[in-house]
Amino acid sequence: MGAQIFLQFIDFVVDRGCARRLEAAQYRHWGRNRLNIATMFQTAPITATTQADLTGQIAQRLNTALTTHLQQAYAPDRRKTLRLFGATEAADWIGVSGQFLRKCHAEGIVTEPEVINNGRRIYSADEMLQAREALQATARKANKYVPRRQVGEKLQVIQLMNFKGGSAKSTSAIHLCHYLALRGFRVLAIDLDPQGSLSGFFGLDTAQELESATIYDAIRYEDPRPMSDVVLESYFPNLHLAPARLILSEFELETATAAGRGVSFFNRLDAAIQTVAPCYDVVILDSPPALGFLTLTGLYAASAVLVPMTPSMLDLASTQQFIDMTSAYIGVIEESGVQLDFDCFSFLITRDDPHDVPSQQIVSLMRALFQDRVLAATCLRSTAIADASMLKMSIYEVARADMVRATYDRVRLSMDAVGKEVEGIILSAWGRT
């Protein structure tokens, strides 16, 4: 029975078009070998004598399923790689026209990419970065192609937080990371959620594969490790990760004990970040769905806060309670003599459905209440995001040809608008227009 249900699930995925649209070769391989995959799982009903044994078996089966999924998705080396970009898309990311980029190739200003398909140039993300550097070397305006922060410009630390689960914090975080990295910013992603959702988007199975240090090692009280030991390079140029594992939850318990001894916890993350600050322009913090010590140490380090929320009455009520509690905790921090000053404290509407009248009423209410503290751009609800998430991918990792193009274009327009608005917040904080 278990094998039959699993096969039905695979058929459902294939019927939705994933085999044709998203990483088609991988899904075809999965489909051809689905009987072999199904037999890898224990399909007999679970029998257990104790509740502990029952939950343990459930956890083990889920772990086996997830591990197999990662192995299939990132075969043969079980590591994510970033796709190539066509000339038009590459030019858009760099911020030039396709005609201008061709002219730069002809004049030798920009080196030809390694891959040329039927006369068409195809770029890797590294080659786009090299093109940026080459164009910046000949540009009259500073930071025109390479938006790297200059002396006197503060590191931007953007925290995404909300204690309502399902508000798309991690999804929003990874899209911001990818957008800003492709725009030429040096980005550090920090996963503050012990569940490791953001780390999973980087292709890490944090329960099995991660043997290196995590963010916990950098902020723990006993013998903390240098932040430079924690940060991992990723398959995505210009983007590094400080990953998380379940052990990060220990920070909550340790902090409660340390507080009893009068040890401050507020600045632990900020102090770790500052040791690697010269290497980055932007830090993205993905907080856990709770207002605990991890979220608060992130709040202390943040220069800007985004609160993702889905437009429903239940989420609105939950967010109100969250903000109320946040206000009280910020008061406690400020009473200790620290004055928090955010460049931005705004709401980000996620899973927005323009055709859903009740949800649009919530969006209108939020805009009426908070005006410009609600980002003008929203993250649309779309099966394209769900399809990409199945392989732990953002929409930027998916080629347009691998999806229904109208659906892809609609979602890309939405996520680009959010990224561009956040980019504007960053540049404004640096005093740039």
PAPA-26770 format. One line per field, with one value per residue (C-alpha): residue number from 0; residue in one letter; chain; x, y negated, z. Coordinates in Angstrom, 1 decimal. Example, Ala and Ser with C-alpha at 12.3 -4.5 7.8 and 13.67 -1.06 7.14 Angstrom:
% PAPA-26770
padren: [0,1]
kolza: [a,s]
torvex: [A,A]
c1: [12.3,13.7]
c2: [4.5,1.1]
c3: [7.8,7.1]
% end
This chain:
% PAPA-26770
padren: [0,1,2,3,4,5,6,7,8,9,10,11,12,13,14,15,16,17,18,19,20,21,22,23,24,25,26,27,28,29,30,31,32,33,34,35,36,37,38,39,40,41,42,43,44,45,46,47,48,49,50,51,52,53,54,55,56,57,58,59,60,61,62,63,64,65,66,67,68,69,70,71,72,73,74,75,76,77,78,79,80,81,82,83,84,85,86,87,88,89,90,91,92,93,94,95,96,97,98,99,100,101,102,103,104,105,106,107,108,109,110,111,112,113,114,115,116,117,118,119,120,121,122,123,124,125,126,127,128,129,130,131,132,133,134,135,136,137,138,139,140,141,142,143,144,145,146,147,148,149,150,151,152,153,154,155,156,157,158,159,160,161,162,163,164,165,166,167,168,169,170,171,172,173,174,175,176,177,178,179,180,181,182,183,184,185,186,187,188,189,190,191,192,193,194,195,196,197,198,199,200,201,202,203,204,205,206,207,208,209,210,211,212,213,214,215,216,217,218,219,220,221,222,223,224,225,226,227,228,229,230,231,232,233,234,235,236,237,238,239,240,241,242,243,244,245,246,247,248,249,250,251,252,253,254,255,256,257,258,259,260,261,262,263,264,265,266,267,268,269,270,271,272,273,274,275,276,277,278,279,280,281,282,283,284,285,286,287,288,289,290,291,292,293,294,295,296,297,298,299,300,301,302,303,304,305,306,307,308,309,310,311,312,313,314,315,316,317,318,319,320,321,322,323,324,325,326,327,328,329,330,331,332,333,334,335,336,337,338,339,340,341,342,343,344,345,346,347,348,349,350,351,352,353,354,355,356,357,358,359,360,361,362,363,364,365,366,367,368,369,370,371,372,373,374,375,376,377,378,379,380,381,382,383,384,385,386,387,388,389,390,391,392,393,394,395,396,397,398,399,400,401,402,403,404,405,406,407,408,409,410,411,412,413,414,415,416,417,418,419,420,421,422,423,424,425,426,427,428,429,430,431,432]
kolza: [m,g,a,q,i,f,l,q,f,i,d,f,v,v,d,r,g,c,a,r,r,l,e,a,a,q,y,r,h,w,g,r,n,r,l,n,i,a,t,m,f,q,t,a,p,i,t,a,t,t,q,a,d,l,t,g,q,i,a,q,r,l,n,t,a,l,t,t,h,l,q,q,a,y,a,p,d,r,r,k,t,l,r,l,f,g,a,t,e,a,a,d,w,i,g,v,s,g,q,f,l,r,k,c,h,a,e,g,i,v,t,e,p,e,v,i,n,n,g,r,r,i,y,s,a,d,e,m,l,q,a,r,e,a,l,q,a,t,a,r,k,a,n,k,y,v,p,r,r,q,v,g,e,k,l,q,v,i,q,l,m,n,f,k,g,g,s,a,k,s,t,s,a,i,h,l,c,h,y,l,a,l,r,g,f,r,v,l,a,i,d,l,d,p,q,g,s,l,s,g,f,f,g,l,d,t,a,q,e,l,e,s,a,t,i,y,d,a,i,r,y,e,d,p,r,p,m,s,d,v,v,l,e,s,y,f,p,n,l,h,l,a,p,a,r,l,i,l,s,e,f,e,l,e,t,a,t,a,a,g,r,g,v,s,f,f,n,r,l,d,a,a,i,q,t,v,a,p,c,y,d,v,v,i,l,d,s,p,p,a,l,g,f,l,t,l,t,g,l,y,a,a,s,a,v,l,v,p,m,t,p,s,m,l,d,l,a,s,t,q,q,f,i,d,m,t,s,a,y,i,g,v,i,e,e,s,g,v,q,l,d,f,d,c,f,s,f,l,i,t,r,d,d,p,h,d,v,p,s,q,q,i,v,s,l,m,r,a,l,f,q,d,r,v,l,a,a,t,c,l,r,s,t,a,i,a,d,a,s,m,l,k,m,s,i,y,e,v,a,r,a,d,m,v,r,a,t,y,d,r,v,r,l,s,m,d,a,v,g,k,e,v,e,g,i,i,l,s,a,w,g,r,t]
torvex: [A,A,A,A,A,A,A,A,A,A,A,A,A,A,A,A,A,A,A,A,A,A,A,A,A,A,A,A,A,A,A,A,A,A,A,A,A,A,A,A,A,A,A,A,A,A,A,A,A,A,A,A,A,A,A,A,A,A,A,A,A,A,A,A,A,A,A,A,A,A,A,A,A,A,A,A,A,A,A,A,A,A,A,A,A,A,A,A,A,A,A,A,A,A,A,A,A,A,A,A,A,A,A,A,A,A,A,A,A,A,A,A,A,A,A,A,A,A,A,A,A,A,A,A,A,A,A,A,A,A,A,A,A,A,A,A,A,A,A,A,A,A,A,A,A,A,A,A,A,A,A,A,A,A,A,A,A,A,A,A,A,A,A,A,A,A,A,A,A,A,A,A,A,A,A,A,A,A,A,A,A,A,A,A,A,A,A,A,A,A,A,A,A,A,A,A,A,A,A,A,A,A,A,A,A,A,A,A,A,A,A,A,A,A,A,A,A,A,A,A,A,A,A,A,A,A,A,A,A,A,A,A,A,A,A,A,A,A,A,A,A,A,A,A,A,A,A,A,A,A,A,A,A,A,A,A,A,A,A,A,A,A,A,A,A,A,A,A,A,A,A,A,A,A,A,A,A,A,A,A,A,A,A,A,A,A,A,A,A,A,A,A,A,A,A,A,A,A,A,A,A,A,A,A,A,A,A,A,A,A,A,A,A,A,A,A,A,A,A,A,A,A,A,A,A,A,A,A,A,A,A,A,A,A,A,A,A,A,A,A,A,A,A,A,A,A,A,A,A,A,A,A,A,A,A,A,A,A,A,A,A,A,A,A,A,A,A,A,A,A,A,A,A,A,A,A,A,A,A,A,A,A,A,A,A,A,A,A,A,A,A,A,A,A,A,A,A,A,A,A,A,A,A,A,A,A,A,A,A,A,A,A,A,A,A,A,A,A,A,A,A,A,A,A,A,A,A,A,A,A,A,A,A]
c1: [0.0,2.8,4.5,1.2,0.7,4.3,3.8,0.6,2.5,5.1,2.4,0.8,4.1,4.7,1.1,1.6,4.3,7.4,8.9,8.6,9.2,11.5,14.8,13.1,15.9,16.1,12.4,12.4,15.2,13.2,10.1,11.9,13.3,10.4,9.8,13.3,13.0,9.8,11.3,14.0,11.4,9.8,6.2,4.8,2.5,4.3,4.0,5.4,5.1,5.7,5.0,8.8,9.3,6.4,7.7,11.2,10.1,8.2,11.2,13.4,11.1,10.9,14.6,15.1,12.6,14.2,17.7,16.7,15.0,18.2,20.3,18.0,17.7,21.4,22.8,25.5,27.6,24.6,25.6,23.6,24.9,23.7,22.3,23.7,22.1,21.3,22.7,19.5,19.1,22.7,22.6,19.5,21.2,24.3,22.2,23.0,21.3,22.0,23.3,25.7,27.0,27.6,29.5,31.7,32.6,33.4,35.7,37.4,36.2,34.4,35.8,33.8,32.0,33.2,29.9,28.6,25.6,24.8,26.4,24.6,26.6,25.6,27.0,27.8,27.2,31.0,31.3,28.6,30.6,33.7,31.8,30.6,34.2,35.4,32.6,33.2,36.9,35.9,32.8,32.8,30.4,31.5,29.4,27.6,28.1,29.6,27.4,29.9,29.8,32.5,34.3,31.8,28.9,27.4,27.0,23.3,21.9,18.3,16.3,13.2,11.1,7.6,6.6,3.7,4.8,4.0,4.7,7.3,10.3,12.8,11.4,11.5,15.0,16.5,15.0,16.4,19.8,19.8,18.5,21.1,23.9,23.0,22.8,26.5,26.2,28.4,25.8,26.1,23.0,22.7,20.3,19.0,16.3,17.4,15.2,17.7,15.2,17.4,20.4,18.3,17.9,21.7,21.5,22.6,21.0,21.7,20.7,23.1,25.8,26.9,30.1,31.4,30.8,27.4,26.2,25.7,29.5,30.1,27.6,27.7,29.0,31.6,34.7,33.0,34.6,35.6,32.8,35.2,35.3,31.5,30.9,30.7,31.1,28.1,27.5,26.1,28.9,28.9,26.8,28.0,26.1,26.4,24.3,22.2,21.5,19.2,21.8,21.2,18.2,20.7,21.4,18.0,18.7,22.2,21.1,18.5,21.3,23.7,21.1,20.8,24.6,24.1,25.8,24.4,23.3,22.1,25.3,26.6,25.5,26.4,29.9,30.3,29.1,31.4,34.5,33.6,31.9,34.6,33.9,30.2,27.7,24.5,23.6,20.3,19.0,16.4,14.8,13.0,9.2,9.4,10.3,13.1,16.7,17.8,15.3,16.3,20.0,19.3,17.2,20.1,22.4,19.8,19.9,16.6,13.6,11.2,8.1,6.7,3.0,0.3,-2.8,-5.4,-7.2,-5.6,-2.1,-2.9,-4.0,-0.9,1.3,-0.3,0.6,4.1,4.7,3.3,5.7,8.5,7.8,8.1,11.4,12.9,12.0,14.0,17.0,16.8,16.5,19.9,21.3,21.3,19.3,18.1,17.8,16.5,16.8,13.6,10.9,8.4,5.9,6.3,3.1,3.7,1.6,-0.4,-3.3,-4.7,-7.9,-8.7,-11.0,-10.8,-7.0,-6.9,-9.0,-6.3,-3.7,-5.7,-6.1,-2.3,-1.5,-4.1,-2.7,1.0,1.4,5.0,5.9,4.3,6.5,4.8,5.9,4.4,5.5,2.8,1.2,2.2,2.7,5.9,7.4,6.0,7.5,10.9,10.8,10.4,14.1,15.1,15.4,14.4,12.7,16.1,17.6,14.9,15.3,12.3,12.1,11.6,8.2,5.0,6.4,3.5,3.6,7.3,7.2,4.5,6.4,9.8,8.2,6.9,10.2,12.2,10.0,10.5,14.3,14.5,12.6,14.9,17.9,16.5,16.4,20.0,21.2,19.2,20.8,24.2,23.0,22.8,19.9]
c2: [0.0,-2.4,-1.8,-2.4,-5.7,-6.7,-5.9,-7.9,-10.8,-10.5,-10.3,-13.4,-15.3,-14.2,-15.0,-18.5,-18.9,-18.9,-16.3,-18.6,-21.9,-21.9,-19.9,-17.6,-15.2,-14.6,-13.9,-11.6,-9.7,-9.6,-8.5,-5.6,-4.3,-5.0,-1.3,-1.0,-4.1,-3.0,0.3,-1.7,-2.7,-0.6,-0.2,2.1,0.6,-0.8,1.4,0.1,1.0,-2.5,-6.0,-6.8,-3.8,-5.0,-8.5,-7.2,-5.0,-7.9,-10.2,-7.5,-6.9,-10.6,-11.0,-8.1,-9.8,-13.2,-11.9,-9.8,-12.9,-15.0,-12.2,-12.0,-15.8,-16.5,-13.3,-12.3,-14.3,-15.2,-18.9,-21.8,-23.7,-26.9,-27.0,-29.1,-32.4,-33.5,-36.7,-38.7,-37.6,-38.1,-41.7,-42.4,-41.2,-43.3,-46.3,-46.9,-46.3,-43.2,-45.4,-47.2,-43.8,-42.6,-45.8,-45.3,-41.8,-43.1,-45.7,-43.3,-45.1,-42.0,-38.5,-36.0,-33.4,-29.8,-28.5,-29.7,-27.8,-28.3,-31.8,-32.7,-33.5,-31.7,-32.9,-31.4,-33.5,-33.8,-35.2,-37.7,-38.9,-39.1,-41.2,-43.5,-44.1,-44.7,-47.2,-49.0,-49.4,-51.6,-53.3,-57.0,-56.5,-54.6,-51.6,-51.6,-47.9,-46.7,-48.0,-47.1,-49.2,-51.8,-53.2,-54.7,-52.7,-50.4,-46.7,-46.1,-43.3,-42.5,-40.2,-38.4,-37.5,-36.4,-33.8,-32.6,-29.4,-29.4,-33.0,-32.2,-33.6,-31.1,-31.3,-35.1,-35.0,-32.7,-34.8,-37.9,-36.2,-35.1,-38.4,-40.5,-38.1,-38.2,-42.0,-42.1,-42.4,-40.3,-38.4,-36.4,-34.3,-33.3,-30.6,-31.3,-28.6,-25.2,-23.5,-24.6,-25.5,-28.2,-25.8,-23.2,-25.7,-25.6,-21.9,-20.9,-18.0,-19.4,-16.2,-14.1,-15.9,-18.9,-18.1,-21.7,-24.3,-26.1,-29.4,-27.9,-27.4,-31.1,-32.4,-29.7,-30.8,-28.2,-28.4,-30.0,-29.5,-32.4,-33.3,-32.8,-29.1,-28.9,-30.6,-28.2,-29.1,-28.1,-27.0,-30.5,-33.1,-36.1,-34.2,-32.5,-30.7,-30.3,-27.2,-25.9,-22.5,-21.3,-22.0,-25.7,-25.2,-24.8,-28.5,-29.2,-27.0,-28.3,-31.9,-31.4,-30.0,-32.8,-35.5,-34.2,-34.9,-38.4,-37.5,-39.6,-37.7,-40.6,-41.3,-37.7,-37.5,-41.1,-40.6,-37.4,-39.2,-42.2,-40.0,-39.1,-42.4,-43.6,-40.6,-41.5,-44.2,-42.6,-40.0,-38.2,-36.7,-34.0,-33.8,-30.9,-31.0,-32.1,-35.2,-33.7,-34.6,-33.7,-36.1,-38.8,-38.5,-38.8,-41.9,-43.5,-42.9,-44.0,-47.3,-46.6,-44.3,-42.7,-40.9,-38.5,-37.8,-36.1,-38.2,-36.4,-37.4,-34.6,-35.7,-39.3,-38.5,-36.4,-39.1,-41.7,-39.6,-39.1,-42.8,-43.5,-41.1,-42.4,-45.9,-44.7,-42.9,-45.9,-47.9,-45.5,-45.8,-49.6,-49.7,-48.1,-51.3,-50.2,-52.3,-50.3,-52.2,-50.4,-51.9,-50.0,-48.1,-47.0,-44.3,-42.0,-40.5,-36.9,-34.3,-37.2,-36.2,-39.2,-37.3,-36.4,-39.2,-38.5,-38.5,-41.7,-43.3,-42.4,-43.9,-47.1,-47.3,-46.9,-49.6,-51.9,-51.3,-51.5,-53.2,-53.0,-50.5,-47.8,-47.1,-48.0,-44.8,-41.5,-37.8,-36.1,-32.8,-30.5,-26.8,-27.8,-28.6,-25.4,-23.4,-25.1,-24.4,-20.7,-20.7,-23.3,-26.0,-29.6,-30.9,-32.3,-28.8,-27.7,-28.4,-30.1,-27.3,-24.7,-26.1,-27.5,-30.8,-32.9,-31.5,-31.9,-35.5,-36.4,-35.1,-36.5,-39.9,-39.6,-38.4,-40.9,-43.7,-42.7,-42.3,-45.7,-47.4,-45.9,-46.9,-50.4,-50.3,-49.2,-51.9,-54.5,-53.5,-54.1,-57.6,-56.5,-57.2]
c3: [0.0,0.9,-2.5,-4.3,-2.6,-3.4,-7.1,-7.1,-5.7,-8.5,-11.1,-9.6,-9.9,-13.5,-14.5,-13.2,-15.8,-13.7,-15.9,-18.9,-17.3,-14.3,-14.4,-16.9,-17.3,-13.5,-13.2,-16.2,-14.6,-11.4,-13.3,-15.1,-11.9,-9.7,-8.9,-7.7,-5.6,-4.1,-3.0,-1.1,1.5,4.2,2.9,5.6,8.2,11.2,14.3,17.5,21.2,22.5,21.4,21.3,19.0,16.8,16.4,15.9,13.0,11.4,11.6,10.1,7.1,6.4,6.6,4.1,1.8,2.0,1.6,-1.5,-2.9,-2.6,-4.1,-7.1,-7.5,-7.4,-9.0,-9.8,-7.3,-5.0,-5.2,-6.7,-9.7,-11.2,-14.7,-17.6,-18.7,-22.3,-23.6,-23.2,-19.6,-18.8,-20.2,-18.0,-14.9,-15.7,-16.4,-20.1,-23.4,-25.4,-28.2,-25.9,-24.5,-28.1,-28.8,-25.7,-26.9,-30.4,-28.9,-26.5,-23.4,-22.2,-22.7,-24.8,-22.7,-22.9,-24.3,-27.6,-29.0,-32.7,-32.5,-29.3,-26.2,-23.0,-19.7,-16.4,-13.3,-12.9,-16.4,-15.7,-12.7,-14.8,-17.3,-14.5,-13.4,-17.0,-17.6,-14.3,-15.1,-18.1,-16.6,-15.6,-12.7,-9.6,-8.7,-12.0,-12.7,-9.4,-6.5,-3.9,-0.7,-0.3,2.7,5.1,3.8,6.5,6.0,5.4,7.6,6.6,8.9,7.8,10.8,11.8,14.3,12.1,10.3,6.6,6.0,3.4,5.3,3.9,0.4,0.5,1.9,-0.7,-3.5,-2.1,-1.7,-5.3,-6.7,-4.9,-5.8,-9.5,-9.3,-8.2,-4.4,-2.1,0.0,3.2,4.1,7.7,8.7,12.2,12.1,13.7,11.1,8.5,5.8,4.2,4.4,2.5,-0.4,-0.8,-1.3,2.2,4.0,7.4,9.2,7.2,5.2,7.2,9.0,8.9,11.6,11.7,12.9,16.4,16.7,16.1,18.7,21.4,24.8,25.4,23.1,20.0,16.7,14.3,11.9,9.0,10.0,9.8,6.4,3.4,-0.2,-2.3,-5.9,-6.4,-7.1,-4.8,-2.2,0.9,3.7,7.5,7.8,10.7,12.2,14.9,17.5,17.1,19.3,22.2,22.0,23.4,26.5,26.9,26.8,29.5,31.7,30.7,31.4,35.0,35.3,33.9,30.6,27.6,24.5,22.4,20.5,20.0,16.3,15.6,17.0,14.8,11.7,12.2,12.0,8.3,7.4,5.0,2.7,2.2,1.2,2.4,5.0,4.9,8.2,8.1,11.5,13.1,13.4,17.0,19.0,21.0,21.7,18.2,16.7,19.2,18.6,14.9,15.6,17.5,14.5,11.8,10.0,8.4,9.2,6.8,8.2,5.5,6.0,3.9,3.4,5.6,8.7,10.8,9.7,10.3,13.9,14.4,13.0,15.3,18.4,17.0,16.5,20.0,21.6,19.4,20.7,24.3,23.7,21.8,24.9,27.0,24.7,24.7,28.5,28.5,27.0,23.3,20.9,17.9,14.7,11.6,8.1,7.3,9.3,6.7,5.8,2.7,1.4,0.4,-1.5,-2.9,-5.1,-7.0,-7.8,-4.2,-3.1,0.7,0.6,-1.4,1.3,3.8,1.5,1.2,4.9,5.5,3.0,4.5,8.0,7.2,3.8,2.7,5.5,3.3,0.3,-3.0,-4.6,-3.4,-3.8,-5.9,-5.0,-7.9,-8.7,-10.3,-6.8,-5.5,-8.4,-7.9,-4.2,-4.8,-5.9,-3.3,-6.0,-6.4,-9.5,-10.6,-10.8,-13.3,-17.0,-18.6,-21.2,-18.5,-17.4,-18.9,-20.0,-19.1,-15.5,-15.3,-16.5,-14.1,-11.1,-12.2,-12.6,-9.1,-7.5,-9.5,-8.2,-4.6,-5.1,-6.8,-4.0,-1.4,-3.5,-3.4,0.4,0.5,-1.9,0.0,3.2,1.5,0.4,-3.3,-5.6]
% end
